[in-house]
Amino acid sequence: MMWRITLWRYGAVVGPGLRASGRLRCKIKGNVVVGQGVSFHSGADNYVGGDRLVNLQVGPGALLQIDDNVGISNSTIVANNSVRIYRDTFIGGGCDIYDTDFHELLPEDRENHQGNISTKPIEIGPRAFIGGHTIVLKGVSIGEGALVGAGSVVSKDIPAYQIWAGRPARFIRELSVTQKETK
């Protein structure tokens, strides 16, 4: 109930059936839409992500959209442009999803706090699985049913029904047609 109230205080639209454990840390200046049946696990109750809290940061004019039946554990999502997590996707413990570089690229621009900070939208799923402690970087699209191995760094698009893993994430193999059809 506290999560719903906290998100509502920030102007988020939250669907029915929200399930959450632990505490939420958020800094929301943009728009947040949470579908029905979404599940958040935060803090020490979820051993996979350690005792990390779920952190949601949404910048001015940005959008964080989490569709129906998504599960997120002990992860951080930063949307300064747009992050969309499609239905039935699972984000493992300790993941970081960033649609921004956070800072200017050139040293002179960083020192003077001037210049452009690059942001690009992120899309994940539907029915994707992001293994624990993975980092998803700006501009990435992860296709339907894709699986990302734990501890990966995703810096380029992952097609539907493929397994990728590593630092940086690379193609491992296709999911078989039989596996696709049983879903």
Buried (B, 14 or more C-beta within 10 A) or exposed (E): EEBBEBBEEBEBEBBEEBEBBBEBBBEBEBBBBBBEBBBBBBBEEBEBBEEBBBBBBBBEEBBBBBBBBBBBBBBBBBBBBBBBBBBBBBBBBBBBBBBBBEEBEEEEBEEEEEEEBBBBBBBBBBBBBBBBBBBBBBBBBBBBBBBBBBBBBBBEEBBBBBBBBBEEBEEEEEBEEEEEEEE
